[in-house]
């Protein structure tokens, strides 16, 4: 599928700043942050997106990704790849490998749900 098939025009990028918020478990956040913050730093540099992770010791934290649509897409792709990579590296309990799917939960304001759902 080409980018034009997906409804994306090739050419100059629109000057839209997109903010995406995801609710993530502490273990997932730890995977994204990496040792001494190296993983999140690399994702920030390679995607050009601004990535912040809420503070706290609660079981779930909010990861906010802001930037152009291309930068946010690249950052989310890198995050999903990192989570999948860590799942594959986890030791299997038993002979058969049954990996749970990588699930990213979006936090969407109620005021924007209608435009997301549509008619």
N, CA, C and O atoms as CSV, one atom per row, in Angstrom:
chain,resi,resn,atom,element,x,y,z
A,1,UNK,N,N,0.845,-1.166,0.000
A,1,UNK,CA,C,0.000,0.000,0.000
A,1,UNK,C,C,0.890,1.229,0.000
A,1,UNK,O,O,1.749,1.358,0.873
A,2,UNK,N,N,0.717,2.113,-0.930
A,2,UNK,CA,C,1.503,3.333,-0.975
A,2,UNK,C,C,0.897,4.368,-0.047
A,2,UNK,O,O,-0.226,4.207,0.431
A,3,UNK,N,N,1.650,5.440,0.206
A,3,UNK,CA,C,1.144,6.465,1.113
A,3,UNK,C,C,-0.070,7.164,0.519
A,3,UNK,O,O,-0.919,7.651,1.266
A,4,UNK,N,N,-0.176,7.227,-0.810
A,4,UNK,CA,C,-1.355,7.846,-1.416
A,4,UNK,C,C,-2.578,6.951,-1.261
A,4,UNK,O,O,-3.702,7.448,-1.193
A,5,UNK,N,N,-2.370,5.614,-1.204
A,5,UNK,CA,C,-3.483,4.694,-0.955
A,5,UNK,C,C,-4.055,4.877,0.437
A,5,UNK,O,O,-5.242,4.641,0.659
A,6,UNK,N,N,-3.215,5.298,1.381
A,6,UNK,CA,C,-3.652,5.462,2.763
A,6,UNK,C,C,-4.288,6.822,2.993
A,6,UNK,O,O,-4.650,7.142,4.126
A,7,UNK,N,N,-4.435,7.632,1.949
A,7,UNK,CA,C,-5.046,8.934,2.088
A,7,UNK,C,C,-4.050,10.016,2.448
A,7,UNK,O,O,-4.447,11.128,2.795
A,8,UNK,N,N,-2.756,9.712,2.371
A,8,UNK,CA,C,-1.737,10.696,2.677
A,8,UNK,C,C,-1.175,11.237,1.380
A,8,UNK,O,O,-0.839,10.476,0.472
A,9,UNK,N,N,-1.076,12.536,1.296
A,9,UNK,CA,C,-0.523,13.137,0.089
A,9,UNK,C,C,0.981,13.228,0.224
A,9,UNK,O,O,1.507,13.519,1.299
A,10,UNK,N,N,1.663,12.978,-0.870
A,10,UNK,CA,C,3.099,13.148,-0.875
A,10,UNK,C,C,3.382,14.595,-1.216
A,10,UNK,O,O,2.631,15.222,-1.964
A,11,UNK,N,N,4.453,15.120,-0.676
A,11,UNK,CA,C,4.780,16.511,-0.929
A,11,UNK,C,C,4.986,17.233,0.382
A,11,UNK,O,O,5.326,16.617,1.392
A,12,UNK,N,N,4.775,18.566,0.369
A,12,UNK,CA,C,5.019,19.316,1.590
A,12,UNK,C,C,4.077,18.882,2.710
A,12,UNK,O,O,2.878,18.690,2.507
A,13,UNK,N,N,4.656,18.735,3.889
A,13,UNK,CA,C,3.892,18.277,5.037
A,13,UNK,C,C,3.044,19.416,5.589
A,13,UNK,O,O,3.486,20.565,5.614
A,14,UNK,N,N,1.841,19.106,6.026
A,14,UNK,CA,C,0.980,20.103,6.634
A,14,UNK,C,C,1.591,20.554,7.956
A,14,UNK,O,O,2.284,19.788,8.626
A,15,UNK,N,N,1.329,21.796,8.320
A,15,UNK,CA,C,1.904,22.311,9.566
A,15,UNK,C,C,0.963,22.020,10.737
A,15,UNK,O,O,0.528,22.932,11.440
A,16,UNK,N,N,0.659,20.744,10.932
A,16,UNK,CA,C,-0.205,20.298,12.019
A,16,UNK,C,C,0.678,19.729,13.121
A,16,UNK,O,O,1.575,18.925,12.868
A,17,UNK,N,N,0.405,20.162,14.346
A,17,UNK,CA,C,1.089,19.573,15.494
A,17,UNK,C,C,0.119,18.608,16.148
A,17,UNK,O,O,-0.970,18.995,16.572
A,18,UNK,N,N,0.517,17.372,16.223
A,18,UNK,CA,C,-0.321,16.305,16.763
A,18,UNK,C,C,0.178,15.935,18.150
A,18,UNK,O,O,1.383,15.820,18.376
A,19,UNK,N,N,-0.756,15.749,19.078
A,19,UNK,CA,C,-0.411,15.271,20.417
A,19,UNK,C,C,-1.147,13.961,20.649
A,19,UNK,O,O,-2.364,13.878,20.489
A,20,UNK,N,N,-0.392,12.946,21.026
A,20,UNK,CA,C,-0.938,11.616,21.262
A,20,UNK,C,C,-0.577,11.221,22.684
A,20,UNK,O,O,0.578,11.329,23.095
A,21,UNK,N,N,-1.581,10.757,23.439
A,21,UNK,CA,C,-1.335,10.312,24.810
A,21,UNK,C,C,-1.684,8.835,24.925
A,21,UNK,O,O,-2.723,8.384,24.442
A,22,UNK,N,N,-0.787,8.087,25.579
A,22,UNK,CA,C,-1.009,6.654,25.768
A,22,UNK,C,C,-0.875,6.314,27.240
A,22,UNK,O,O,0.029,6.802,27.919
A,23,UNK,N,N,-1.770,5.481,27.727
A,23,UNK,CA,C,-1.719,4.980,29.095
A,23,UNK,C,C,-0.938,3.673,29.069
A,23,UNK,O,O,-1.316,2.734,28.369
A,24,UNK,N,N,0.156,3.613,29.836
A,24,UNK,CA,C,1.037,2.457,29.773
A,24,UNK,C,C,1.364,1.941,31.170
A,24,UNK,O,O,1.432,2.713,32.126
A,25,UNK,N,N,1.563,0.636,31.278
A,25,UNK,CA,C,1.981,0.018,32.537
A,25,UNK,C,C,3.423,0.401,32.826
A,25,UNK,O,O,4.186,0.732,31.918
A,26,UNK,N,N,3.787,0.351,34.102
A,26,UNK,CA,C,5.139,0.709,34.530
A,26,UNK,C,C,6.224,-0.086,33.838
A,26,UNK,O,O,7.277,0.460,33.507
A,27,UNK,N,N,5.984,-1.381,33.613
A,27,UNK,CA,C,6.971,-2.229,32.951
A,27,UNK,C,C,7.195,-1.772,31.503
A,27,UNK,O,O,8.325,-1.754,31.016
A,28,UNK,N,N,6.101,-1.403,30.825
A,28,UNK,CA,C,6.209,-0.913,29.447
A,28,UNK,C,C,6.960,0.409,29.407
A,28,UNK,O,O,7.803,0.626,28.537
A,29,UNK,N,N,6.649,1.298,30.356
A,29,UNK,CA,C,7.317,2.594,30.421
A,29,UNK,C,C,8.808,2.394,30.673
A,29,UNK,O,O,9.639,3.067,30.064
A,30,UNK,N,N,9.144,1.469,31.570
A,30,UNK,CA,C,10.550,1.187,31.847
A,30,UNK,C,C,11.287,0.721,30.612
A,30,UNK,O,O,12.451,1.064,30.408
A,31,UNK,N,N,10.618,-0.054,29.794
A,31,UNK,CA,C,11.211,-0.540,28.552
A,31,UNK,C,C,11.479,0.617,27.589
A,31,UNK,O,O,12.510,0.653,26.917
A,32,UNK,N,N,10.544,1.557,27.533
A,32,UNK,CA,C,10.693,2.699,26.625
A,32,UNK,C,C,11.757,3.664,27.123
A,32,UNK,O,O,12.507,4.225,26.324
A,33,UNK,N,N,11.831,3.867,28.441
A,33,UNK,CA,C,12.832,4.777,28.995
A,33,UNK,C,C,14.225,4.196,28.797
A,33,UNK,O,O,15.139,4.902,28.372
A,34,UNK,N,N,14.391,2.918,29.100
A,34,UNK,CA,C,15.683,2.263,28.943
A,34,UNK,C,C,16.636,2.627,30.066
A,34,UNK,O,O,16.308,3.434,30.936
A,35,UNK,N,N,17.806,2.034,30.041
A,35,UNK,CA,C,18.812,2.312,31.063
A,35,UNK,C,C,19.303,3.743,30.927
A,35,UNK,O,O,19.756,4.162,29.862
A,36,UNK,N,N,19.205,4.488,32.024
A,36,UNK,CA,C,19.633,5.889,32.094
A,36,UNK,C,C,18.942,6.759,31.043
A,36,UNK,O,O,19.475,7.800,30.661
A,37,UNK,N,N,17.758,6.344,30.570
A,37,UNK,CA,C,16.998,7.141,29.611
A,37,UNK,C,C,17.505,7.078,28.186
A,37,UNK,O,O,17.100,7.882,27.346
A,38,UNK,N,N,18.392,6.126,27.902
A,38,UNK,CA,C,18.999,6.050,26.571
A,38,UNK,C,C,17.988,5.727,25.469
A,38,UNK,O,O,18.079,6.284,24.375
A,39,UNK,N,N,17.029,4.837,25.736
A,39,UNK,CA,C,16.083,4.433,24.694
A,39,UNK,C,C,15.172,5.581,24.313
A,39,UNK,O,O,14.997,5.862,23.128
A,40,UNK,N,N,14.583,6.256,25.302
A,40,UNK,CA,C,13.682,7.367,25.001
A,40,UNK,C,C,14.453,8.513,24.344
A,40,UNK,O,O,13.912,9.207,23.483
A,41,UNK,N,N,15.688,8.713,24.734
A,41,UNK,CA,C,16.519,9.755,24.116
A,41,UNK,C,C,16.734,9.445,22.631
A,41,UNK,O,O,16.647,10.335,21.785
A,42,UNK,N,N,17.016,8.173,22.327
A,42,UNK,CA,C,17.236,7.766,20.935
A,42,UNK,C,C,15.952,7.941,20.111
A,42,UNK,O,O,15.997,8.397,18.969
A,43,UNK,N,N,14.805,7.570,20.706
A,43,UNK,CA,C,13.527,7.719,20.000
A,43,UNK,C,C,13.251,9.195,19.732
A,43,UNK,O,O,12.807,9.555,18.642
A,44,UNK,N,N,13.510,10.046,20.715
A,44,UNK,CA,C,13.322,11.500,20.536
A,44,UNK,C,C,14.180,12.034,19.393
A,44,UNK,O,O,13.704,12.787,18.544
A,45,UNK,N,N,15.449,11.633,19.384
A,45,UNK,CA,C,16.379,12.131,18.364
A,45,UNK,C,C,16.018,11.643,16.969
A,45,UNK,O,O,16.028,12.422,16.016
A,46,UNK,N,N,15.697,10.351,16.843
A,46,UNK,CA,C,15.439,9.782,15.525
A,46,UNK,C,C,14.083,10.195,14.953
A,46,UNK,O,O,13.930,10.298,13.735
A,47,UNK,N,N,13.102,10.430,15.821
A,47,UNK,CA,C,11.765,10.764,15.330
A,47,UNK,C,C,11.509,12.265,15.274
A,47,UNK,O,O,10.597,12.706,14.576
A,48,UNK,N,N,12.296,13.055,15.995
A,48,UNK,CA,C,12.090,14.500,16.122
A,48,UNK,C,C,10.794,14.842,16.849
A,48,UNK,O,O,10.300,15.963,16.727
A,49,UNK,N,N,10.238,13.905,17.596
A,49,UNK,CA,C,9.021,14.135,18.369
A,49,UNK,C,C,9.406,14.476,19.805
A,49,UNK,O,O,10.449,14.053,20.304
A,50,UNK,N,N,8.543,15.249,20.455
A,50,UNK,CA,C,8.727,15.554,21.877
A,50,UNK,C,C,8.003,14.464,22.662
A,50,UNK,O,O,6.803,14.258,22.478
A,51,UNK,N,N,8.727,13.767,23.534
A,51,UNK,CA,C,8.144,12.660,24.299
A,51,UNK,C,C,8.311,12.953,25.780
A,51,UNK,O,O,9.422,13.172,26.262
A,52,UNK,N,N,7.183,12.955,26.502
A,52,UNK,CA,C,7.231,13.115,27.956
A,52,UNK,C,C,6.502,11.940,28.597
A,52,UNK,O,O,5.550,11.393,28.040
A,53,UNK,N,N,6.974,11.573,29.773
A,53,UNK,CA,C,6.368,10.468,30.519
A,53,UNK,C,C,6.036,10.988,31.908
A,53,UNK,O,O,6.895,11.545,32.592
A,54,UNK,N,N,4.783,10.802,32.324
A,54,UNK,CA,C,4.350,11.323,33.620
A,54,UNK,C,C,5.166,10.710,34.746
A,54,UNK,O,O,5.612,9.565,34.669
A,55,UNK,N,N,5.349,11.508,35.797
A,55,UNK,CA,C,6.101,11.055,36.965
A,55,UNK,C,C,5.193,10.241,37.876
A,55,UNK,O,O,3.970,10.275,37.743
A,56,UNK,N,N,5.790,9.530,38.780
A,56,UNK,CA,C,5.014,8.827,39.792
A,56,UNK,C,C,5.335,7.360,39.864
A,56,UNK,O,O,5.937,6.778,38.962
A,57,UNK,N,N,4.911,6.777,40.976
A,57,UNK,CA,C,5.140,5.357,41.184
A,57,UNK,C,C,3.841,4.571,41.055
A,57,UNK,O,O,3.736,3.450,41.552
A,58,UNK,N,N,2.850,5.160,40.386
A,58,UNK,CA,C,1.576,4.474,40.190
A,58,UNK,C,C,1.747,3.371,39.140
A,58,UNK,O,O,2.707,3.396,38.371
A,59,UNK,N,N,0.830,2.410,39.104
A,59,UNK,CA,C,0.988,1.287,38.178
A,59,UNK,C,C,0.902,1.684,36.703
A,59,UNK,O,O,1.463,1.001,35.846
A,60,UNK,N,N,0.207,2.776,36.404
A,60,UNK,CA,C,0.100,3.221,35.011
A,60,UNK,C,C,0.539,4.673,34.887
A,60,UNK,O,O,0.280,5.493,35.768
A,61,UNK,N,N,1.206,4.975,33.779
A,61,UNK,CA,C,1.705,6.331,33.535
A,61,UNK,C,C,1.297,6.768,32.135
A,61,UNK,O,O,1.030,5.939,31.265
A,62,UNK,N,N,1.254,8.070,31.934
A,62,UNK,CA,C,0.855,8.613,30.638
A,62,UNK,C,C,2.095,9.028,29.863
A,62,UNK,O,O,2.928,9.788,30.356
A,63,UNK,N,N,2.202,8.519,28.648
A,63,UNK,CA,C,3.261,8.894,27.724
A,63,UNK,C,C,2.654,9.838,26.700
A,63,UNK,O,O,1.683,9.487,26.030
A,64,UNK,N,N,3.219,11.038,26.573
A,64,UNK,CA,C,2.717,12.045,25.640
A,64,UNK,C,C,3.735,12.236,24.526
A,64,UNK,O,O,4.919,12.455,24.782
A,65,UNK,N,N,3.264,12.151,23.291
A,65,UNK,CA,C,4.119,12.318,22.116
A,65,UNK,C,C,3.558,13.477,21.311
A,65,UNK,O,O,2.387,13.457,20.930
A,66,UNK,N,N,4.379,14.489,21.047
A,66,UNK,CA,C,3.938,15.683,20.329
A,66,UNK,C,C,4.902,15.970,19.185
A,66,UNK,O,O,6.116,15.818,19.324
A,67,UNK,N,N,4.341,16.387,18.052
A,67,UNK,CA,C,5.158,16.757,16.902
A,67,UNK,C,C,4.337,16.728,15.633
A,67,UNK,O,O,3.108,16.670,15.673
A,68,UNK,N,N,5.023,16.769,14.515
A,68,UNK,CA,C,4.338,16.650,13.229
A,68,UNK,C,C,3.759,15.247,13.126
A,68,UNK,O,O,4.164,14.349,13.864
A,69,UNK,N,N,2.818,15.057,12.217
A,69,UNK,CA,C,2.204,13.729,12.081
A,69,UNK,C,C,3.260,12.675,11.751
A,69,UNK,O,O,3.196,11.554,12.257
A,70,UNK,N,N,4.217,13.023,10.916
A,70,UNK,CA,C,5.270,12.069,10.551
A,70,UNK,C,C,6.150,11.746,11.754
A,70,UNK,O,O,6.525,10.590,11.950
A,71,UNK,N,N,6.485,12.754,12.562
A,71,UNK,CA,C,7.335,12.539,13.730
A,71,UNK,C,C,6.616,11.673,14.762
A,71,UNK,O,O,7.216,10.767,15.341
A,72,UNK,N,N,5.329,11.950,14.995
A,72,UNK,CA,C,4.560,11.161,15.959
A,72,UNK,C,C,4.418,9.724,15.468
A,72,UNK,O,O,4.565,8.782,16.247
A,73,UNK,N,N,4.132,9.555,14.177
A,73,UNK,CA,C,4.020,8.206,13.608
A,73,UNK,C,C,5.327,7.436,13.775
A,73,UNK,O,O,5.322,6.263,14.148
A,74,UNK,N,N,6.440,8.103,13.499
A,74,UNK,CA,C,7.743,7.451,13.623
A,74,UNK,C,C,8.016,7.067,15.075
A,74,UNK,O,O,8.489,5.962,15.341
A,75,UNK,N,N,7.722,7.970,16.025
A,75,UNK,CA,C,7.951,7.692,17.441
A,75,UNK,C,C,7.089,6.523,17.916
A,75,UNK,O,O,7.586,5.639,18.614
A,76,UNK,N,N,5.804,6.506,17.548
A,76,UNK,CA,C,4.916,5.413,17.965
A,76,UNK,C,C,5.379,4.095,17.348
A,76,UNK,O,O,5.329,3.053,18.002
A,77,UNK,N,N,5.824,4.134,16.111
A,77,UNK,CA,C,6.348,2.920,15.468
A,77,UNK,C,C,7.564,2.388,16.212
A,77,UNK,O,O,7.686,1.182,16.429
A,78,UNK,N,N,8.464,3.286,16.604
A,78,UNK,CA,C,9.662,2.867,17.329
A,78,UNK,C,C,9.297,2.306,18.707
A,78,UNK,O,O,9.899,1.333,19.161
A,79,UNK,N,N,8.309,2.922,19.373
A,79,UNK,CA,C,7.861,2.442,20.683
A,79,UNK,C,C,7.245,1.050,20.546
A,79,UNK,O,O,7.551,0.155,21.334
A,80,UNK,N,N,6.383,0.868,19.556
A,80,UNK,CA,C,5.745,-0.430,19.347
A,80,UNK,C,C,6.796,-1.494,19.025
A,80,UNK,O,O,6.713,-2.621,19.514
A,81,UNK,N,N,7.771,-1.139,18.211
A,81,UNK,CA,C,8.839,-2.080,17.877
A,81,UNK,C,C,9.634,-2.460,19.124
A,81,UNK,O,O,9.969,-3.630,19.308
A,82,UNK,N,N,9.942,-1.481,19.986
A,82,UNK,CA,C,10.700,-1.744,21.211
A,82,UNK,C,C,9.919,-2.658,22.150
A,82,UNK,O,O,10.489,-3.579,22.735
A,83,UNK,N,N,8.607,-2.410,22.298
A,83,UNK,CA,C,7.782,-3.255,23.156
A,83,UNK,C,C,7.725,-4.685,22.617
A,83,UNK,O,O,7.812,-5.644,23.384
A,84,UNK,N,N,7.580,-4.825,21.304
A,84,UNK,CA,C,7.545,-6.149,20.686
A,84,UNK,C,C,8.891,-6.862,20.846
A,84,UNK,O,O,8.946,-8.063,21.109
A,85,UNK,N,N,9.960,-6.104,20.682
A,85,UNK,CA,C,11.308,-6.653,20.831
A,85,UNK,C,C,11.516,-7.191,22.244
A,85,UNK,O,O,12.086,-8.268,22.421
A,86,UNK,N,N,11.058,-6.446,23.250
A,86,UNK,CA,C,11.205,-6.883,24.635
A,86,UNK,C,C,10.342,-8.099,24.945
A,86,UNK,O,O,10.735,-8.954,25.739
A,87,UNK,N,N,9.154,-8.183,24.314
A,87,UNK,CA,C,8.309,-9.361,24.499
A,87,UNK,C,C,8.975,-10.604,23.929
A,87,UNK,O,O,8.897,-11.681,24.520
A,88,UNK,N,N,9.626,-10.456,22.787
A,88,UNK,CA,C,10.306,-11.590,22.161
A,88,UNK,C,C,11.505,-12.046,22.992
A,88,UNK,O,O,11.836,-13.232,23.005
A,89,UNK,N,N,12.151,-11.116,23.680
A,89,UNK,CA,C,13.334,-11.436,24.470
A,89,UNK,C,C,12.986,-12.040,25.819
A,89,UNK,O,O,13.849,-12.625,26.474
A,90,UNK,N,N,11.712,-11.905,26.255
A,90,UNK,CA,C,11.310,-12.436,27.563
A,90,UNK,C,C,11.402,-13.952,27.542
A,90,UNK,O,O,11.022,-14.584,26.557
A,91,UNK,N,N,11.911,-14.547,28.633
A,91,UNK,CA,C,12.015,-16.011,28.676
A,91,UNK,C,C,10.634,-16.657,28.678
A,91,UNK,O,O,9.717,-16.198,29.359
A,92,UNK,N,N,10.506,-17.716,27.913
A,92,UNK,CA,C,9.216,-18.419,27.812
A,92,UNK,C,C,9.059,-19.380,28.976
A,92,UNK,O,O,10.013,-20.052,29.368
A,93,UNK,N,N,7.865,-19.445,29.523
A,93,UNK,CA,C,7.560,-20.395,30.600
A,93,UNK,C,C,6.971,-21.655,29.976
A,93,UNK,O,O,5.769,-21.721,29.722
A,94,UNK,N,N,7.787,-22.620,29.738
A,94,UNK,CA,C,7.312,-23.855,29.120
A,94,UNK,C,C,7.816,-23.976,27.696
A,94,UNK,O,O,8.625,-23.169,27.238
A,95,UNK,N,N,7.332,-24.986,27.007
A,95,UNK,CA,C,7.799,-25.282,25.661
A,95,UNK,C,C,7.215,-24.383,24.589
A,95,UNK,O,O,7.936,-23.927,23.702
A,96,UNK,N,N,5.907,-24.123,24.663
A,96,UNK,CA,C,5.303,-23.330,23.602
A,96,UNK,C,C,5.354,-21.845,23.955
A,96,UNK,O,O,5.151,-21.453,25.104
A,97,UNK,N,N,5.625,-21.044,22.951
A,97,UNK,CA,C,5.721,-19.603,23.153
A,97,UNK,C,C,4.372,-18.982,22.813
A,97,UNK,O,O,3.940,-19.022,21.661
A,98,UNK,N,N,3.715,-18.414,23.801
A,98,UNK,CA,C,2.443,-17.737,23.598
A,98,UNK,C,C,2.617,-16.287,24.012
A,98,UNK,O,O,2.533,-15.948,25.192
A,99,UNK,N,N,2.863,-15.434,23.020
A,99,UNK,CA,C,3.113,-14.025,23.311
A,99,UNK,C,C,1.807,-13.247,23.330
A,99,UNK,O,O,0.991,-13.387,22.418
A,100,UNK,N,N,1.598,-12.427,24.357
A,100,UNK,CA,C,0.421,-11.563,24.347
A,100,UNK,C,C,0.631,-10.453,23.317
A,100,UNK,O,O,1.772,-10.095,23.026
A,101,UNK,N,N,-0.436,-9.912,22.769
A,101,UNK,CA,C,-0.258,-8.834,21.792
A,101,UNK,C,C,0.208,-7.554,22.476
A,101,UNK,O,O,-0.047,-7.344,23.662
A,102,UNK,N,N,0.889,-6.708,21.721
A,102,UNK,CA,C,1.269,-5.391,22.228
A,102,UNK,C,C,0.032,-4.505,22.112
A,102,UNK,O,O,-0.499,-4.314,21.018
A,103,UNK,N,N,-0.421,-3.968,23.235
A,103,UNK,CA,C,-1.615,-3.134,23.256
A,103,UNK,C,C,-1.243,-1.734,23.714
A,103,UNK,O,O,-0.698,-1.555,24.803
A,104,UNK,N,N,-1.536,-0.739,22.881
A,104,UNK,CA,C,-1.327,0.653,23.244
A,104,UNK,C,C,-2.696,1.283,23.472
A,104,UNK,O,O,-3.534,1.301,22.571
A,105,UNK,N,N,-2.922,1.802,24.682
A,105,UNK,CA,C,-4.216,2.398,25.025
A,105,UNK,C,C,-4.126,3.907,24.903
A,105,UNK,O,O,-3.343,4.549,25.604
A,106,UNK,N,N,-4.929,4.474,24.011
A,106,UNK,CA,C,-4.918,5.914,23.785
A,106,UNK,C,C,-5.804,6.619,24.794
A,106,UNK,O,O,-6.865,6.113,25.160
A,107,UNK,N,N,-5.371,7.783,25.242
A,107,UNK,CA,C,-6.164,8.641,26.118
A,107,UNK,C,C,-6.698,9.751,25.229
A,107,UNK,O,O,-5.931,10.549,24.689
A,108,UNK,N,N,-8.028,9.799,25.076
A,108,UNK,CA,C,-8.654,10.763,24.174
A,108,UNK,C,C,-9.662,11.593,24.950
A,108,UNK,O,O,-10.525,11.036,25.630
A,109,UNK,N,N,-9.569,12.933,24.860
A,109,UNK,CA,C,-10.539,13.782,25.550
A,109,UNK,C,C,-11.952,13.528,25.023
A,109,UNK,O,O,-12.138,13.262,23.835
A,110,UNK,N,N,-12.940,13.612,25.906
A,110,UNK,CA,C,-14.331,13.377,25.520
A,110,UNK,C,C,-14.756,14.318,24.404
A,110,UNK,O,O,-15.573,13.951,23.560
A,111,UNK,N,N,-14.210,15.525,24.391
A,111,UNK,CA,C,-14.589,16.509,23.368
A,111,UNK,C,C,-14.153,16.097,21.965
A,111,UNK,O,O,-14.683,16.615,20.982
A,112,UNK,N,N,-13.196,15.175,21.853
A,112,UNK,CA,C,-12.700,14.756,20.557
A,112,UNK,C,C,-13.191,13.371,20.149
A,112,UNK,O,O,-12.896,12.913,19.046
A,113,UNK,N,N,-13.931,12.704,21.020
A,113,UNK,CA,C,-14.398,11.341,20.704
A,113,UNK,C,C,-15.339,11.319,19.508
A,113,UNK,O,O,-15.272,10.402,18.689
A,114,UNK,N,N,-16.206,12.302,19.395
A,114,UNK,CA,C,-17.145,12.333,18.276
A,114,UNK,C,C,-16.453,12.414,16.938
A,114,UNK,O,O,-16.849,11.727,15.996
A,115,UNK,N,N,-15.416,13.248,16.832
A,115,UNK,CA,C,-14.709,13.359,15.557
A,115,UNK,C,C,-13.916,12.106,15.248
A,115,UNK,O,O,-13.671,11.795,14.083
A,116,UNK,N,N,-13.514,11.386,16.277
A,116,UNK,CA,C,-12.768,10.146,16.066
A,116,UNK,C,C,-13.692,9.013,15.633
A,116,UNK,O,O,-13.351,8.236,14.741
A,117,UNK,N,N,-14.878,8.919,16.272
A,117,UNK,CA,C,-15.827,7.865,15.958
A,117,UNK,C,C,-16.497,8.122,14.608
A,117,UNK,O,O,-16.662,7.199,13.810
A,118,UNK,N,N,-16.879,9.357,14.358
A,118,UNK,CA,C,-17.566,9.699,13.107
A,118,UNK,C,C,-19.051,9.416,13.198
A,118,UNK,O,O,-19.585,9.158,14.277
A,119,UNK,N,N,-19.724,9.470,12.030
A,119,UNK,CA,C,-21.162,9.279,12.003
A,119,UNK,C,C,-21.541,7.830,12.216
A,119,UNK,O,O,-22.726,7.497,12.221
